[in-house]
Structures are given as structure tokens and as C-alpha cells.
């Protein structure tokens, strides 16, 4: 079982694990978008709410039924038959840990025995992962968007994937018990997996189309490819983006580039004013005037860019959702 969440996900995950019965025969993998720095309190938070043991796993730990495993900061949680891999493979959708790699690797390892849940969150991480589970014959469900603190992730999944259920948190455990009762069996169709389906952290396929876009993480060329009906972008390193996550990353990069331009213009103007003062002390009036005019021109350009940033800063998808909710 793989459960993914982002913004508003702490409350949702606490409610989710609190309702899991002690008799569950699934191993539960939890992925929450967290800061890459430091340690996460999520294992402790979920451990207080759950009736099952909660772990922050190490690479190679066994995957045991009736246990909850929480992805650690700055690491993907990937699944192999019978064990867990904790890796620093490239970010997906700007996140590490990301939900898609965990769901995709679980589908590769356990095919139809996987159950995927997407809870509250901004963006669309988890959509491609649910699609991989669904195509492998597994079951997928999302939190009712009307209940979620942030509805973007559940709604993205509903728009792209034929989900089996849209449920409030209190009903998920009951649905799981009655919808999916057989324990997972390692192997499945792992040896029969679609060679066209991307593996965790891999580079673009040979049939991927090059674009003019650059990877926000490493600056490499992004290649556009179809992944189970979803348009995705990957660089040669393996960083992966949906259209929405790429747009958000570009918006953030654009603002950073504009502030860099403001700083460069203002620094140049300040230096020219210093040179103008030196020219004044030497009595070089013509040079002083020329340097001051250049400085004024640069400060004017910096002011235009500064005003543009502060009055019309690019809106990310997450911010657009927050505005709509308010």
C-alpha cells in the first residue's frame, strides 16, 4: 500500500493511519513532501496515532506486512520484492521524496496487489504513480477533494486516472478491507513489465522528443515523452516533471533570474556613481556627467524590473489553488 500526500497532508495521514486495523496484511509506505534538510518528525507523529509499528527505513530493510514505512527527507522510497530501497535518485516533480517513484516501483514489484492512495496536496505528484498502479491491475483511491485541505493532487488524479474510489478519510480503511483482501505476493509480472514504461530515475527513452526547455534542477535539455497517456519531461540525468510541476519550477526560476538582473543593474549603477565622484574630484565634468547618466539609466531599468516582480510576480499552481480556496 502506498499513500502519498503534500500540503495539508500531515493531518490527513494521521487520520489515515489511525484508522488502519492491526490485522492489516499490507505493508504501508507513506510519502509526504518534506524539506530536504534535517530530520522528519513524521514517523513519531504517525507512530502516536497508528496501531501499527512505524519506521523510518534504511536502505535494504525488509518490507513487512503490518508495518508503516515513512520516506525520509531528501530520499526516495522505492520498492523491490520483499525489501525497501532508500535512494537519492533524481528529483521528480521537484520533490525528493516524491510520490510517483514509490508508486511506480511498487507497481513494478507487486503489480495487481498494490493499493495506492493520494491525499491532500498541491500540484499533481501521485497522478502518474496511480496510473502505473492502475495499469498493473492494482486499486487506487483518492481523498474526497471537498474534504482535503488542498484539493489539487486528488483532483489531478481524478482527471487523469480512472480511480476506483473517491472517499473521505474515515471510509478509506473500510473500503480497503472490502475491496482488496488478498495479501501481496512478490514477483507478479515484474519480468513482464512494459519496456516502454520508465523506471525509477531513468533517463529519457530513445523515442522522446527534445525540447527547448531546460531542466530546473541541472540545466540539461528536457525531453518530452508520453508516459501511460501523461505528458512528462525528463532530462538525461533522470529528473522528471509533469507539465504543471515544470511550469511551477519555471515560474520560481524566472523570479530568481529577474532578481539577479535587478542586483546586477543596481550594483553596476552604484559602481558608476563611484566612478563619477572620482571624475568630479579630478575636475572631469564631462566624464562625471556621462557616468551619472549611465547610472541613472541602469537604476531606471532596475526599478522597472523590481516593480514588475513585486506587482505581477509569476503565479504558481499552488498559489493559484490557495487563492481559489480563500
N, C-alpha and C positions, 0 to 999 in steps of 0.2 A: 504494500500500500504506500503510495507517495502522496503527500499533502503539501501543497505549495501556497504561500501567502506573501504579501508585501505590506504596503501601507495599511494600517488598521488590522494587521494580521496577528498581533500578539493576543489580543482579546479573543479573536476568532479561534486561534489554535488552542488556547486554554480551554475554551468551551468544547472544542472538538475532542481533545484527548480526555477530558473529564468524563465524556460520555462513552468512551470505549470500554467494552466489558473486559474483565480479567480473563475471560475464556477465549478471547480472540486468537485465531490461529495465523494471523498475518504478522509479518514484520512491518513496522510502520516507519517510514522515512519522512522526515519533516524538513522542508526547505523554506527559510524565511530570509528575505533580503536584509542583510545587516551590514554595518560598517566593517570594512576590512581590517580596521585597527583594533588591537586589544582582544579581549575575550568576550564571549557572549554569555549573557545570563539566562538565555532561553532554556538550556537543559534544567537549570534549577527551577525556573518559573514553571515549566511544564511538569517537572517532577513533583511539585507540590500539588498539582491539580490532577494528575493521572493516577490510575490504579495499576499501571504497568511500569516497569523499570525504564528510566530514561537515560540515554547515554550521549556523550559527545564522542563519536567513534574515532579510532585511529585507523590508518591505512592497513587494510588486510584483516580487520576484525571480522569474526563470523557474523552472518546475518541470521538472527534467531527469531523465530516466531514468538509473538507476545512481548516484544521489546520495541521501544521507540528510539530512533536514532536521529539526532539533530545535526544538520550540516554546520560545521564550524566556520567562523569568519574567514573570508578570503580563500575558501576551498570549495570545490565542487564535491558533492556527494554522488558517487557513481556506483552502480550495482553490477556485480558479476554473480554467477550462480553460486550461492552459498556464502558470499563474502561481500564486504564493502570496500570500495576504493575511495580514499580521500586525496584529491589531486588539486594541483594548481594549473590545470589546463586552461586555455584561453577563456576570457570572459564571454558570456553570451548575453545579448540584450543589455550590455553594460554592467552585468552583475556577476559576482563570484562570491558566494554560491548563487547559482541560477537554478530555476525550477526545471527548465526544458532538459538539460543534460541528465538529471536524475531520472525523470520520467522516461526519457528515451532509452537510457541504459537499462532501466528496469524492464521495459518492454522487450528489449533485445534478449535479456536473460531469462525472463519468465513468461513471455508472450501473453496468452489469454488469461493467465492467473493474476494479472496486475489490476489493481484498482487505483484510479487517480482522482484526486480532489483538488480543485482550485478555489481558494477562499479570497477574502478581501484583499485588494491590492490595486495599485495604479499601473498603467501600461498593459502589456499583453504577454509577459513571460508566463509560461504554462500552457498557452494555446497550442503551440507546436508539440509540446510534450503530451498533452491529452490526445492530440491527433495520432501520435505514434502509438499510444496505448490502445486507442480505439481500432486502429488498423491492424494491430496484433491480436485483436479479439478480446481485449480487456474491457472493463467497465469504467465509465468516467462520470463524474458528477461535479456540479459547481454550487457554491453558496448562492442562495437567493439574492440577486443584486439589490433588491429593496431592503434587505436586512444588512448587507455588507456596509461597513463604514466607507469603503472605497469600492465602487462597483465596476471599475474599468476592466480588471482581469476577468471576473466572471462573465461580463458581457462580451468581451473579446472571444472567450472560449465558446460561448453560446452562438456567436455569429459565424464561427468558422468550423465548429465541430458538432456532430450530431450527439450531443450529450445524452446520457441515459436518465439523468435526473437533475432538477433544479430544486434545491432543498434549503430550508432553514437549518441552522447548526444542530438544533435539538433533535432533528429527524434523521440525521446522517447515519448514526450508529444503527438505528432500526433498519434503515434501507440497506446498509451494508450486510447486516445479519441475514436478511431475507433475499437479497439479490445475489450475493456472492458467498457461498458457503464452503466451497472446496478449498483446502489448503494449497498454497503454491508448490509447484514441482519444478526444480531447476532443469534447465535444458530447453525443453519445449522446442520451438522452431529456431533456436539460436543458429544452427548450422544452415537453416534455410532462409535466413533473413535477406531482405531485398538488397542487392548490391548497390542500388541507386540511392538508398536511404543513407544520409550522412551519419557517421559515427561520432561519438563524443569528441569534440575538439579537433576534428579533422579539417584539412584544407579543402578548398572548393573542388568539385568534380571537374573532370575534363570538359564536360559539356556546358559548364557555367559560363555565362556571358560577362565579359569585362565591362566595367562602367567607368565613368569619370570620377566617381566618388572615392574618397579615401577613408581608410579605417580610422575612427576616432581614437582607438587605443594605440595603434602602432604606426599609422600613416601610410600603410600599404594600400595597394589597389583593392577595391571591393569588387567581388564577382557576384552577379545576381543569378540565383537558381531557384527552381521550384522544388519545394520540399513538401510532398504529400498535399499539393494544392495551395500551399502558402508561399508567397514570395519572400525569400530570405537573402541576406547579403553575407558573404564570408570573404575574409582576406586569406592570403596564402599561409599565414600563421595559424589561423583557425578561429579568430574572433568572429562571432556571428551576431547578426542583428535582424530583427523584423523591420518593416518599413517604419512603424511607429517609433521603435526604440532608436533607430538611426536618425529619424527626424529630431527626437529629443536631444540626442548627443550632438547633432549638428547645431542646434539652437544654443546649447551650452558653449560649444566651441566658438561659435560666432560672437557671442558676447565677450568671451575671453580675448578673442582677436581684436575686437573693437577697443577694449580697454587697453590692450597693448599698444594700439595705434595712438590712443589719447596720451598715454605715458610718453611714447616716443616723441610726439609732436610737442608736448609741454616741456620735456627735457631739452629738446633742440631749441625751443624758444627761449628758455632760461639761459642756455649757453650763449645764444646770440646777443641777449641783453648784456651779459657779462662782457662779451667782446665789444659791444657798443660803448660801455662805460670806459673800457681801456682806450678806445678810439677817442672818446671825449677828453680823456686826460692828456692824450698826445696832441690834441687840437685838430684831429682829423674829422672835421664836421661832416664832410660828405660820406665817409665810411660809417660814422656813427648813425647818420640818418638811414643809410641803406640797411644796416644791421637791425635797427629798431623796426623798420618797415617789414623786414622778413620775420622778425619775432612776432609782430602784431598779426601778420598773415597766418603764421602757424598756430598762434593761440586762438584765432578765429576758427580755424579748421578743427582744432581740438574741441572747442566749445560746441560746434555743430554736432560732432560725433557724440560728445558727452550728453547733450540734450536728447539726441536720438536714442541712446541707450536707456536713459532714465525715464523717458516718456513713452517709449514704444519698444521695450525690451522683448525679444522673441519669446513667445508663449510656448511652454512645453505641454505635452499631452496631460501630464499630471496636474499642472496648474490649471489647465482648462477644465479638468474634472472637478477640482476644488472649487472653482468659480461657479460651476453649474450646481454643485451641491449646496452652496451657500445662497 
